[in-house]
Amino acid sequence: MKQLQLNDFFKYQFLSGITYSPNGKATAITVSTCNAEDNCYNSNIWVKEHGDFRQLTTMDKERSFIWKDDETLLFPCVRSESDKKRVTAKEEFTPIYEINIHGGEAKKAFELPFSAQKLQLIKEDLYLVTGSIDCTYPDYYLMNKEDKEAVAKAREKEEDYEVLDELPFWFNGGGFINKTRTRLFLYNAKTNKCKAITSPSFDVSQAIIDGDMIYYVGVSYTKKRETYDHLYRYNITTKETTALYDGNEYFINHIEAFDDSIVLVASKGDRYGINENADFYLIDKHTLEMTFLCENDDNTYSCVGSDCRYGSSSSMEVYNNVLYFVTTRRNASHIYSITKDGVITPILTKEGSVDGLTITNDTITCIGMYDNKLQECYTCDLTGDSFTQISNFNSDVLSDVYVATPEKLTVTSGDLDIDGWILRPYEYDPSKSYPAILDIHGGPKTVYGEVIYHEMQYWANHGYFVFFCNPKGSDGRGREFANIRGKYGTVDYQNIMDFTDAVLEKYPQIDQSRIGVTGGSYGGFMTNWIIGHTNRFACAASQRSIANWISFYGTSDIGYYFAEDQNASNIYETQEKLWWHSPLRYANQVTTPTLFIHSNEDYRCPMSEGMQMYTALMDKGVDARLCYFKGENHELSRSGKPLHRERRLKEITKWMDKYLK
């Protein structure tokens, strides 16, 4: 059996956007692959009717789509040379193409006069469009060619400056967002007319269609965007807007339409803060009365980590007046359902990860990662039975390669049981001694599970034991387990150390003098924390980390609310507590050689966080190295440019090899 190579992820096919046709006879999906030559991703639409999936588009730029009818797909794409010149001239527009799933060339269907993010069909020729707009030019979509050229020239003069007067002023993956909003539009393809239905200052987070009604979530702001949301209804016929909820209590995570109600997945955050798992509520469409449906201690999405995905898919869908949703339970993501009476039922509970779903004809089709394999498509009935793999996108990629099986290990740490796993090295020989790497997940409200993680599998193939766990603060085990507000670096740190002890006891083949530690985001915070509190690790690689909660408060896109919420303190009255939980406070105790990985467009955990720790270690004479990636953000390890992902993994592996081999 061959060894997995560092850049074998170039061969993987990443699946997303799975959706049935309106009549349920066809399934469409986006398939993406790494393009190392151009350092980007190629994405095309594939379709399945009776046999296997077949490739429909070939331009390598078709990432998102919707069904126009039973046989036609719509997707945004810049194809013509004239449109490419308009992009170069920085005009904002979105060409929409259509293609018949039974053959023929794609042709331009219409064009939207702004940067569209999402397209939804209301009825023939009428669409609901979510678009990104600049509040400085709220009527840009109505301008003629000359006026748009004038705007382009005005913006060109301002290219060397960023003027900030809002919060947040930037967003990870979105750059500077000062005066940027997500706005809703109605577009009539027959008349080529576009109408805005939300104000320029209103920022939309979700919108759904229910007959002649549009329900949307968001909030209006001119200085600071609050963390709560409002819910509105727009009547397409009467053009009237009605507020269904405009208070400041709820964080609204998601909405869907039942027959006579709107279901809200929302939380107040009064018990466990902004990350509190949401409950279910109903709003009667006629009386507009809001009622509590049922409590939900677990989340309503998948947070099972992996670096073998690209793109997103729907994780909720109403079918026959039952809401089906993805939820993380313990160390896996499952499919559950809830009725309008509040009855929650487990449907698909197989260990692994559900990465998206679509439902028709009493059949659920999902994208999943199961049985230590890469993403494939699967079907089951509405009870979870008749589970069947229906695709072979990645069947041959790892067929002759060593893929380590995660060996589960549950340990007692304090009054908690902590789940974790161990990957054995390639051609493991129990009579030999091996180095090991501890990998710590981000979040912290995410989980590791029994799914493929390329970086870990590569390290196992490279001769390392790899071990990882879900300490307190992780998701999947209810609100209380996920809650570490005001406790960062305490119980979570102890859980990880106790798990490490248990791994070393189980496998004496691990050389205790040759263990490294790494992690990203929260895992980067914990790596920084670990090296300031123990010297048991021979080296460390801290990625997209947090070093100083006080600076994080003022520089991260989420800092102004996340730092206070997660540390149960603020910069005004209790800044000493923020500093106590900051790894930088303990940098004078560090002796561990440490590599820092950051990206210059990471606005979640800004590069300044890694620089502070790097500077402190270098100043104290500790061996350190900082590698920062230009043009990358917080998602470098998961969706960064292929060559950048390759370089990142090379940097970490070389650092580990230097001290552990």
C-alpha positions as CSV (number, residue, x, y, z in Angstrom):
1,M,0.0,0.0,0.0
2,K,1.4,3.4,-1.0
3,Q,2.0,6.4,1.3
4,L,-0.3,9.4,1.0
5,Q,1.6,12.3,-0.4
6,L,1.4,15.9,0.9
7,N,-0.3,17.3,-2.2
8,D,-2.6,14.4,-2.9
9,F,-5.5,16.6,-1.9
10,F,-5.0,18.1,-5.4
11,K,-6.7,14.9,-6.6
12,Y,-9.8,15.1,-4.3
13,Q,-13.2,16.1,-5.7
14,F,-15.2,18.4,-3.3
15,L,-19.0,18.2,-3.5
16,S,-21.4,21.0,-2.6
17,G,-24.8,22.5,-3.5
18,I,-26.7,19.3,-3.9
19,T,-30.4,20.0,-5.1
20,Y,-33.2,18.1,-6.6
21,S,-35.1,19.4,-9.7
22,P,-38.7,20.7,-9.0
23,N,-40.1,17.4,-10.3
24,G,-37.6,15.3,-8.3
25,K,-36.4,13.4,-11.3
26,A,-32.9,14.9,-11.5
27,T,-30.2,15.9,-9.0
28,A,-27.6,18.6,-9.6
29,I,-24.4,19.1,-7.7
30,T,-21.2,21.3,-7.8
31,V,-18.0,19.4,-8.1
32,S,-14.8,21.3,-7.4
33,T,-11.1,20.3,-7.8
34,C,-7.8,21.9,-7.2
35,N,-6.1,23.6,-10.2
36,A,-2.4,23.7,-9.1
37,E,-1.3,25.3,-12.4
38,D,-3.5,28.4,-12.0
39,N,-3.5,28.1,-8.2
40,C,-7.3,28.1,-8.0
41,Y,-10.3,25.8,-7.9
42,N,-12.2,24.5,-10.9
43,S,-15.9,24.0,-10.3
44,N,-18.5,22.5,-12.6
45,I,-22.1,21.3,-12.4
46,W,-22.8,17.6,-12.6
47,V,-26.3,16.0,-13.0
48,K,-27.8,12.6,-12.1
49,E,-31.0,11.3,-13.6
50,H,-31.2,7.6,-14.0
51,G,-27.6,6.3,-13.9
52,D,-24.4,7.8,-12.6
53,F,-23.6,11.5,-12.2
54,R,-22.4,13.1,-15.4
55,Q,-20.6,16.4,-16.0
56,L,-22.8,19.1,-17.4
57,T,-20.6,22.2,-17.6
58,T,-17.0,22.4,-18.6
59,M,-15.9,26.0,-18.2
60,D,-14.5,25.3,-14.7
61,K,-16.2,28.4,-13.2
62,E,-19.7,27.2,-12.4
63,R,-19.9,27.1,-8.6
64,S,-23.6,27.9,-7.8
65,F,-26.9,27.2,-9.5
66,I,-30.6,27.1,-9.1
67,W,-33.3,25.2,-11.0
68,K,-35.3,27.4,-13.5
69,D,-37.6,24.5,-14.3
70,D,-37.5,20.7,-14.4
71,E,-34.8,20.6,-17.2
72,T,-33.0,24.0,-16.9
73,L,-30.4,25.3,-14.6
74,L,-29.4,28.9,-14.0
75,F,-25.9,29.9,-12.8
76,P,-23.7,33.1,-12.6
77,C,-20.6,33.2,-14.8
78,V,-18.5,35.7,-16.6
79,R,-17.8,34.1,-20.0
80,S,-17.7,36.6,-22.9
81,E,-14.7,38.7,-23.6
82,S,-16.8,41.9,-23.4
83,D,-18.0,41.0,-19.9
84,K,-14.4,40.2,-18.8
85,K,-13.5,43.7,-19.9
86,R,-16.3,45.2,-17.8
87,V,-15.0,43.3,-14.8
88,T,-11.5,44.7,-15.5
89,A,-13.1,48.1,-15.6
90,K,-14.6,47.4,-12.1
91,E,-18.3,47.5,-13.2
92,E,-20.6,45.7,-10.8
93,F,-22.9,43.2,-12.6
94,T,-23.7,39.5,-12.6
95,P,-24.4,37.6,-15.8
96,I,-26.8,34.7,-15.4
97,Y,-26.6,31.8,-17.8
98,E,-29.0,28.9,-18.4
99,I,-28.3,25.4,-19.6
100,N,-30.6,22.4,-20.4
101,I,-29.5,19.3,-18.5
102,H,-30.1,17.1,-21.6
103,G,-27.5,19.0,-23.7
104,G,-26.7,22.1,-25.7
105,E,-24.6,25.1,-25.0
106,A,-25.2,27.4,-22.1
107,K,-26.6,30.8,-23.1
108,K,-26.9,34.1,-21.4
109,A,-30.4,34.4,-19.9
110,F,-30.2,37.8,-18.2
111,E,-27.9,40.1,-16.3
112,L,-28.3,41.6,-12.9
113,P,-27.0,45.2,-12.4
114,F,-25.1,44.6,-9.2
115,S,-23.0,41.9,-7.5
116,A,-25.5,39.1,-6.8
117,Q,-24.9,36.6,-4.0
118,K,-27.9,34.4,-4.3
119,L,-30.8,33.9,-6.8
120,Q,-34.2,32.4,-5.9
121,L,-37.0,31.7,-8.3
122,I,-40.4,33.1,-7.1
123,K,-42.4,32.2,-10.3
124,E,-41.8,32.3,-14.0
125,D,-39.5,35.3,-14.9
126,L,-39.6,36.7,-11.3
127,Y,-36.6,36.3,-9.0
128,L,-35.6,37.2,-5.5
129,V,-32.0,38.3,-5.5
130,T,-29.6,38.9,-2.6
131,G,-26.9,41.4,-3.6
132,S,-24.0,43.2,-2.2
133,I,-24.3,47.0,-2.4
134,D,-22.2,50.0,-1.4
135,C,-24.3,52.4,0.7
136,T,-22.3,55.3,-0.8
137,Y,-24.0,54.6,-4.1
138,P,-27.3,53.0,-3.1
139,D,-28.9,53.5,-6.6
140,Y,-26.0,52.0,-8.5
141,Y,-28.2,49.3,-9.9
142,L,-30.4,52.0,-11.6
143,M,-27.5,54.0,-13.1
144,N,-26.7,54.2,-16.8
145,K,-23.4,53.3,-18.3
146,E,-21.9,56.9,-18.0
147,D,-22.9,57.2,-14.3
148,K,-21.3,53.8,-13.5
149,E,-18.1,54.8,-15.3
150,A,-18.1,58.0,-13.1
151,V,-18.5,55.8,-10.0
152,A,-15.6,53.7,-11.2
153,K,-13.4,56.7,-11.6
154,A,-14.4,58.1,-8.2
155,R,-13.5,54.8,-6.6
156,E,-10.2,54.6,-8.4
157,K,-9.2,57.9,-6.8
158,E,-10.0,56.5,-3.4
159,E,-8.1,53.2,-3.9
160,D,-5.2,54.2,-1.7
161,Y,-7.5,55.0,1.3
162,E,-9.9,53.3,3.6
163,V,-12.2,55.5,5.6
164,L,-13.9,53.8,8.5
165,D,-17.0,55.0,10.4
166,E,-18.8,51.7,11.1
167,L,-18.4,48.5,13.1
168,P,-17.5,46.0,11.9
169,F,-15.3,47.6,9.4
170,W,-13.9,44.4,7.8
171,F,-15.0,40.8,7.6
172,N,-13.0,37.6,7.1
173,G,-13.3,36.6,3.5
174,G,-15.0,39.9,2.6
175,G,-12.3,42.5,3.1
176,F,-13.2,46.0,4.2
177,I,-17.0,46.1,4.5
178,N,-17.5,49.7,5.8
179,K,-20.7,50.9,4.1
180,T,-21.3,47.5,2.5
181,R,-24.7,45.9,2.9
182,T,-26.5,42.8,1.7
183,R,-29.7,44.0,0.1
184,L,-32.8,42.2,-1.3
185,F,-34.1,42.9,-4.9
186,L,-36.9,41.7,-7.0
187,Y,-35.9,41.1,-10.6
188,N,-38.3,40.6,-13.5
189,A,-36.5,38.8,-16.3
190,K,-39.3,39.6,-18.8
191,T,-39.2,43.3,-18.3
192,N,-35.5,43.5,-17.2
193,K,-36.6,45.6,-14.2
194,C,-35.0,45.5,-10.8
195,K,-36.6,46.8,-7.6
196,A,-35.0,47.0,-4.2
197,I,-37.2,45.8,-1.3
198,T,-34.9,46.6,1.6
199,S,-33.3,50.0,2.5
200,P,-29.6,50.7,1.8
201,S,-28.8,50.6,5.5
202,F,-30.5,47.2,6.1
203,D,-28.2,44.2,6.2
204,V,-29.9,40.9,5.2
205,S,-28.7,37.6,6.6
206,Q,-31.3,35.3,5.2
207,A,-34.4,35.4,3.0
208,I,-37.0,32.7,2.0
209,I,-40.0,32.7,-0.4
210,D,-43.4,31.4,0.7
211,G,-46.0,31.9,-2.1
212,D,-46.4,35.7,-2.6
213,M,-44.6,36.4,0.6
214,I,-40.9,37.0,1.3
215,Y,-39.6,36.5,4.8
216,Y,-36.2,37.9,5.6
217,V,-33.9,38.3,8.6
218,G,-31.4,41.1,9.2
219,V,-31.0,44.5,10.9
220,S,-30.6,48.1,9.9
221,Y,-27.6,50.0,11.2
222,T,-25.6,53.2,10.5
223,K,-22.8,52.9,13.0
224,K,-22.6,49.5,14.7
225,R,-24.2,46.2,13.6
226,E,-25.7,44.5,16.7
227,T,-25.6,40.8,17.1
228,Y,-29.4,40.4,17.3
229,D,-31.7,40.2,14.2
230,H,-35.2,41.3,13.1
231,L,-37.7,39.4,11.0
232,Y,-39.8,41.0,8.3
233,R,-42.4,39.9,5.7
234,Y,-42.7,41.5,2.3
235,N,-45.9,41.1,0.3
236,I,-45.0,40.8,-3.4
237,T,-48.6,41.7,-4.5
238,T,-49.3,44.7,-2.2
239,K,-45.6,45.7,-1.8
240,E,-46.2,46.1,2.0
241,T,-43.5,45.3,4.6
242,T,-44.5,44.0,8.0
243,A,-42.3,43.6,11.0
244,L,-42.8,40.1,12.6
245,Y,-40.1,40.6,15.2
246,D,-38.2,43.8,15.8
247,G,-37.0,43.4,19.3
248,N,-33.4,43.1,20.5
249,E,-33.6,39.7,22.4
250,Y,-33.0,37.0,19.8
251,F,-30.1,35.8,17.6
252,I,-32.0,34.4,14.7
253,N,-30.0,31.6,13.1
254,H,-32.4,30.3,10.5
255,I,-36.0,30.5,9.3
256,E,-38.2,28.1,7.2
257,A,-41.8,28.1,6.2
258,F,-44.3,25.5,7.4
259,D,-47.9,25.6,6.0
260,D,-49.3,28.2,8.4
261,S,-46.3,29.2,10.3
262,I,-42.7,30.4,10.1
263,V,-40.3,28.3,12.2
264,L,-37.4,30.3,13.8
265,V,-34.3,28.7,15.0
266,A,-33.3,31.3,17.5
267,S,-31.7,31.9,20.9
268,K,-31.6,34.7,23.5
269,G,-28.0,34.0,24.5
270,D,-29.0,34.8,28.1
271,R,-27.8,31.4,29.4
272,Y,-24.7,30.5,27.4
273,G,-23.9,33.6,25.4
274,I,-23.7,34.2,21.7
275,N,-22.8,30.6,20.9
276,E,-25.8,29.2,22.7
277,N,-27.6,26.4,20.7
278,A,-30.9,27.7,19.4
279,D,-34.4,26.7,20.3
280,F,-37.3,26.4,17.9
281,Y,-40.1,29.0,17.7
282,L,-43.2,29.5,15.6
283,I,-44.7,32.7,14.2
284,D,-48.3,32.3,13.0
285,K,-48.6,33.7,9.5
286,H,-52.0,35.1,10.1
287,T,-51.9,36.4,13.7
288,L,-48.2,37.0,13.7
289,E,-48.1,35.6,17.2
290,M,-44.7,34.2,18.2
291,T,-44.8,31.0,20.4
292,F,-42.2,28.7,21.8
293,L,-42.1,25.4,20.0
294,C,-39.5,23.3,21.8
295,E,-36.1,23.5,23.5
296,N,-33.1,22.2,21.7
297,D,-29.9,21.5,23.6
298,D,-27.9,20.7,20.4
299,N,-27.0,22.7,17.4
300,T,-28.8,22.7,14.0
301,Y,-25.8,22.3,11.6
302,S,-22.7,20.2,11.1
303,C,-19.5,21.4,12.9
304,V,-17.5,18.2,12.3
305,G,-14.2,19.5,11.1
306,S,-12.3,18.5,8.0
307,D,-9.9,20.0,5.4
308,C,-11.5,17.9,2.6
309,R,-14.4,20.1,1.7
310,Y,-15.0,23.1,-0.6
311,G,-18.3,25.0,-1.0
312,S,-21.5,24.8,1.0
313,S,-24.9,23.1,0.9
314,S,-28.3,23.4,2.5
315,S,-28.5,21.8,5.9
316,M,-32.3,22.4,6.4
317,E,-35.3,21.6,4.3
318,V,-39.0,21.4,4.8
319,Y,-40.7,18.4,3.2
320,N,-44.4,17.5,3.7
321,N,-44.6,20.0,6.6
322,V,-41.7,18.4,8.5
323,L,-38.4,20.3,9.0
324,Y,-35.4,18.1,8.4
325,F,-32.1,19.5,9.7
326,V,-28.5,18.5,10.2
327,T,-27.3,18.5,13.8
328,T,-24.1,17.6,15.5
329,R,-24.4,14.9,18.2
330,R,-21.4,13.9,20.2
331,N,-18.7,13.5,17.5
332,A,-20.8,13.2,14.3
333,S,-23.4,15.2,12.3
334,H,-26.8,13.5,11.9
335,I,-30.1,14.3,10.2
336,Y,-33.0,14.9,12.5
337,S,-36.6,16.1,11.9
338,I,-39.0,18.3,13.8
339,T,-42.8,18.6,13.3
340,K,-44.9,21.7,13.9
341,D,-45.9,20.0,17.2
342,G,-42.3,20.1,18.4
343,V,-41.6,16.4,18.1
344,I,-37.9,15.9,17.3
345,T,-36.9,12.5,15.7
346,P,-33.5,11.2,14.8
347,I,-33.4,10.1,11.1
348,L,-29.8,9.3,10.0
349,T,-27.4,8.7,12.8
350,K,-24.5,7.1,11.2
351,E,-21.0,8.1,12.5
352,G,-19.5,10.6,10.1
353,S,-20.5,13.9,8.6
354,V,-23.6,15.2,6.7
355,D,-22.3,18.0,4.5
356,G,-25.7,18.9,2.9
357,L,-29.1,17.5,2.0
358,T,-32.0,17.7,-0.4
359,I,-35.3,15.8,-0.3
360,T,-37.9,14.6,-2.8
361,N,-40.2,11.6,-3.3
362,D,-39.7,10.4,0.3
363,T,-36.0,10.2,-0.3
364,I,-33.2,12.1,1.3
365,T,-30.0,12.6,-0.7
366,C,-27.1,14.0,1.2
367,I,-23.4,14.7,0.7
368,G,-21.5,12.8,3.4
369,M,-18.2,11.6,4.7
370,Y,-18.5,8.1,6.0
371,D,-16.4,5.0,6.7
372,N,-13.1,6.9,6.5
373,K,-13.7,7.9,2.9
374,L,-13.8,11.3,1.1
375,Q,-17.1,13.0,0.2
376,E,-19.7,11.0,-1.7
377,C,-23.5,11.2,-2.3
378,Y,-25.8,8.9,-0.3
379,T,-29.6,8.3,-0.2
380,C,-31.9,7.0,2.5
381,D,-35.6,7.0,3.2
382,L,-37.4,9.3,5.6
383,T,-36.6,7.0,8.5
384,G,-32.9,6.7,7.7
385,D,-33.2,3.2,6.3
386,S,-32.0,1.9,2.9
387,F,-28.8,3.9,3.3
388,T,-27.0,3.7,-0.1
389,Q,-24.0,5.3,-1.7
390,I,-24.9,6.6,-5.1
391,S,-21.7,8.3,-6.4
392,N,-18.1,7.4,-6.9
393,F,-16.4,10.8,-7.2
394,N,-13.6,9.8,-4.9
395,S,-13.7,6.0,-4.8
396,D,-10.4,5.5,-6.6
397,V,-8.4,8.4,-5.1
398,L,-7.3,6.6,-1.9
399,S,-8.0,3.0,-3.0
400,D,-4.3,2.0,-2.9
401,V,-3.1,4.5,-0.2
402,Y,-2.7,4.0,3.5
403,V,-5.6,5.7,5.3
404,A,-5.2,5.4,9.1
405,T,-8.3,4.3,10.9
406,P,-9.2,6.6,13.9
407,E,-8.9,4.6,17.1
408,K,-11.3,6.1,19.6
409,L,-10.1,6.7,23.1
410,T,-12.4,8.1,25.8
411,V,-10.7,9.4,29.0
412,T,-11.8,10.8,32.3
413,S,-10.7,14.3,33.0
414,G,-12.0,15.8,36.2
415,D,-15.7,15.1,36.2
416,L,-15.9,14.8,32.4
417,D,-15.4,12.0,29.9
418,I,-13.4,13.3,26.9
419,D,-13.6,11.7,23.5
420,G,-10.5,11.5,21.2
421,W,-8.8,9.5,18.6
422,I,-5.4,8.2,17.6
423,L,-4.0,7.6,14.1
424,R,-1.2,5.0,13.9
425,P,1.8,5.7,11.6
426,Y,2.3,4.1,8.2
427,E,3.6,0.5,8.6
428,Y,3.3,0.7,12.3
429,D,5.7,-1.6,14.2
430,P,4.9,-1.9,17.9
431,S,8.6,-2.7,18.6
432,K,9.7,0.7,17.3
433,S,9.6,4.2,18.8
434,Y,7.7,7.0,17.0
435,P,7.2,10.8,17.2
436,A,3.7,12.2,17.6
437,I,1.6,15.3,16.9
438,L,-1.2,16.6,19.0
439,D,-3.7,18.5,16.8
440,I,-6.3,20.9,18.4
441,H,-9.5,22.0,16.6
442,G,-10.8,25.5,16.2
443,G,-14.0,27.0,17.4
444,P,-13.8,26.1,20.2
445,K,-17.5,25.1,19.5
446,T,-16.7,22.6,16.8
447,V,-15.8,18.9,17.0
448,Y,-13.4,16.3,15.7
449,G,-15.1,13.2,14.4
450,E,-14.4,10.0,12.5
451,V,-13.9,11.6,9.1
452,I,-10.8,12.1,6.9
453,Y,-8.6,15.0,7.7
454,H,-5.9,15.3,5.0
455,E,-3.2,16.9,7.2
456,M,-3.5,14.3,9.9
457,Q,-3.6,11.4,7.4
458,Y,-0.4,12.9,5.8
459,W,1.4,13.1,9.1
460,A,0.4,9.5,9.9
461,N,1.8,8.5,6.5
462,H,4.9,10.5,7.2
463,G,5.7,8.4,10.2
464,Y,3.9,10.1,13.1
465,F,1.3,9.1,15.6
466,V,-1.4,11.7,15.4
467,F,-3.9,12.3,18.2
468,F,-6.8,14.7,18.8
469,C,-9.7,15.2,21.1
470,N,-12.9,17.2,21.9
471,P,-12.3,19.0,25.2
472,K,-14.9,21.0,27.1
473,G,-15.9,23.9,24.9
474,S,-16.5,21.6,22.0
475,D,-19.9,21.1,20.4
476,G,-22.1,18.1,20.1
477,R,-22.8,17.4,23.8
478,G,-25.3,20.2,24.7
479,R,-25.0,23.7,25.8
480,E,-23.3,23.2,29.2
481,F,-20.5,21.1,27.8
482,A,-19.9,23.7,25.1
483,N,-19.8,26.6,27.5
484,I,-16.3,27.7,28.5
485,R,-17.0,31.4,28.8
486,G,-14.6,32.9,31.2
487,K,-12.7,29.6,31.5
488,Y,-10.4,29.6,28.4
489,G,-7.1,27.9,29.3
490,T,-8.4,26.2,32.4
491,V,-10.6,23.1,32.1
492,D,-10.1,22.8,28.4
493,Y,-6.3,22.9,28.8
494,Q,-6.6,20.2,31.5
495,N,-8.8,18.0,29.3
496,I,-6.2,18.1,26.5
497,M,-3.3,17.4,28.9
498,D,-5.2,14.5,30.5
499,F,-6.0,13.1,27.0
500,T,-2.3,13.4,26.1
501,D,-1.3,11.5,29.2
502,A,-3.8,8.7,28.3
503,V,-2.5,8.4,24.8
504,L,1.1,8.1,26.0
505,E,0.0,5.4,28.5
506,K,-1.8,3.5,25.8
507,Y,1.0,3.7,23.3
508,P,4.4,3.6,25.0
509,Q,5.8,3.4,21.5
510,I,5.4,7.2,21.4
511,D,8.7,8.9,22.3
512,Q,7.7,11.4,25.0
513,S,10.6,13.6,24.1
514,R,9.4,13.8,20.5
515,I,5.9,15.2,20.6
516,G,4.7,18.3,18.8
517,V,1.5,20.3,19.1
518,T,-0.4,22.3,16.6
519,G,-3.9,23.9,16.0
520,G,-5.7,26.7,14.3
521,S,-8.0,29.5,15.5
522,Y,-9.0,28.4,18.9
523,G,-6.5,25.6,18.4
524,G,-3.9,28.3,17.8
525,F,-5.0,30.0,21.0
526,M,-4.6,26.8,22.8
527,T,-1.2,26.1,21.2
528,N,-0.1,29.5,22.4
529,W,-1.5,28.8,25.9
530,I,0.1,25.3,26.1
531,I,3.7,26.6,25.3
532,G,3.3,29.2,28.1
533,H,2.2,26.6,30.6
534,T,4.3,23.5,29.9
535,N,7.5,22.5,28.2
536,R,6.4,18.9,27.5
537,F,6.2,19.5,23.8
538,A,9.4,19.5,21.7
539,C,8.0,22.0,19.2
540,A,4.7,23.8,18.3
541,A,3.0,25.2,15.2
542,S,0.5,27.9,16.1
543,Q,-1.9,28.8,13.3
544,R,-4.3,31.8,12.9
545,S,-4.2,32.2,16.6
546,I,-5.2,34.5,19.4
547,A,-2.5,35.8,21.7
548,N,-4.0,38.9,23.3
549,W,-7.7,39.2,24.0
550,I,-7.4,42.9,24.5
551,S,-5.9,43.6,21.0
552,F,-8.2,40.9,19.6
553,Y,-11.2,43.0,20.8
554,G,-10.2,45.9,18.7
555,T,-8.9,44.2,15.5
556,S,-10.9,41.1,14.9
557,D,-14.1,41.3,12.8
558,I,-16.0,39.7,15.7
559,G,-13.7,41.0,18.5
560,Y,-16.0,43.7,19.7
561,Y,-18.6,41.2,20.9
562,F,-16.8,37.8,20.9
563,A,-13.9,38.8,23.2
564,E,-16.2,40.1,26.0
565,D,-18.7,37.2,25.6
566,Q,-16.2,34.4,25.7
567,N,-14.1,35.8,28.5
568,A,-16.9,37.1,30.7
569,S,-15.0,40.4,30.9
570,N,-14.5,43.6,29.0
571,I,-11.7,46.1,28.3
572,Y,-13.1,48.8,30.6
573,E,-13.9,47.4,34.0
574,T,-12.3,43.9,33.9
575,Q,-9.4,44.1,31.5
576,E,-7.2,42.2,34.0
577,K,-9.3,39.1,33.3
578,L,-8.9,39.5,29.5
579,W,-5.2,39.7,30.1
580,W,-5.2,36.7,32.4
581,H,-6.7,34.6,29.6
582,S,-4.2,35.9,27.0
583,P,-1.4,33.6,26.1
584,L,0.9,36.6,25.6
585,R,0.8,37.2,29.4
586,Y,2.8,33.9,29.8
587,A,5.2,34.3,26.8
588,N,8.1,34.9,29.2
589,Q,7.7,31.2,30.3
590,V,7.9,29.8,26.8
591,T,10.9,27.6,25.9
592,T,9.2,25.6,23.1
593,P,10.4,26.3,19.5
594,T,7.3,27.6,17.7
595,L,6.2,28.2,14.1
596,F,3.5,30.8,13.5
597,I,1.2,30.6,10.5
598,H,-1.0,33.6,9.7
599,S,-2.6,35.2,6.6
600,N,-2.6,38.9,5.9
601,E,-6.4,39.0,5.1
602,D,-7.4,37.0,8.1
603,Y,-9.7,39.4,9.8
604,R,-11.0,36.8,12.3
605,C,-7.7,36.2,14.0
606,P,-5.6,39.0,12.6
607,M,-1.9,38.6,11.8
608,S,-1.1,40.9,14.7
609,E,-2.0,38.1,17.1
610,G,0.7,35.8,15.7
611,M,3.2,38.7,15.4
612,Q,2.9,39.5,19.1
613,M,3.7,35.9,20.2
614,Y,6.4,35.7,17.6
615,T,8.0,38.9,18.8
616,A,7.9,37.9,22.4
617,L,9.6,34.5,21.7
618,M,12.3,36.0,19.5
619,D,12.9,38.7,22.0
620,K,13.5,36.0,24.7
621,G,15.8,34.0,22.4
622,V,13.3,31.2,21.8
623,D,13.6,29.6,18.3
624,A,10.6,30.9,16.3
625,R,9.5,31.3,12.7
626,L,6.6,33.2,11.2
627,C,5.2,32.4,7.8
628,Y,2.4,34.6,6.6
629,F,0.4,34.1,3.5
630,K,-0.5,37.0,1.2
631,G,-4.1,37.0,-0.2
632,E,-5.3,34.4,2.3
633,N,-7.8,34.6,5.2
634,H,-8.9,32.5,8.1
635,E,-9.8,29.6,5.8
636,L,-6.3,29.0,4.5
637,S,-6.1,25.4,5.6
638,R,-9.6,24.5,4.2
639,S,-10.2,26.7,1.1
640,G,-7.0,28.6,0.5
641,K,-5.4,28.6,-2.9
642,P,-4.0,25.1,-3.6
643,L,-0.4,26.0,-3.7
644,H,-0.8,28.0,-0.5
645,R,-2.4,25.1,1.3
646,E,0.5,22.9,0.1
647,R,3.1,25.4,1.3
648,R,1.3,25.7,4.7
649,L,1.4,21.9,5.2
650,K,5.1,21.8,4.1
651,E,6.0,24.5,6.6
652,I,4.4,22.7,9.5
653,T,5.7,19.3,8.6
654,K,9.3,20.6,8.1
655,W,9.1,22.3,11.5
656,M,7.9,19.1,13.1
657,D,10.6,17.1,11.3
658,K,13.3,19.5,12.5
659,Y,12.6,18.9,16.2
660,L,10.9,15.5,16.2
661,K,12.9,13.3,13.8
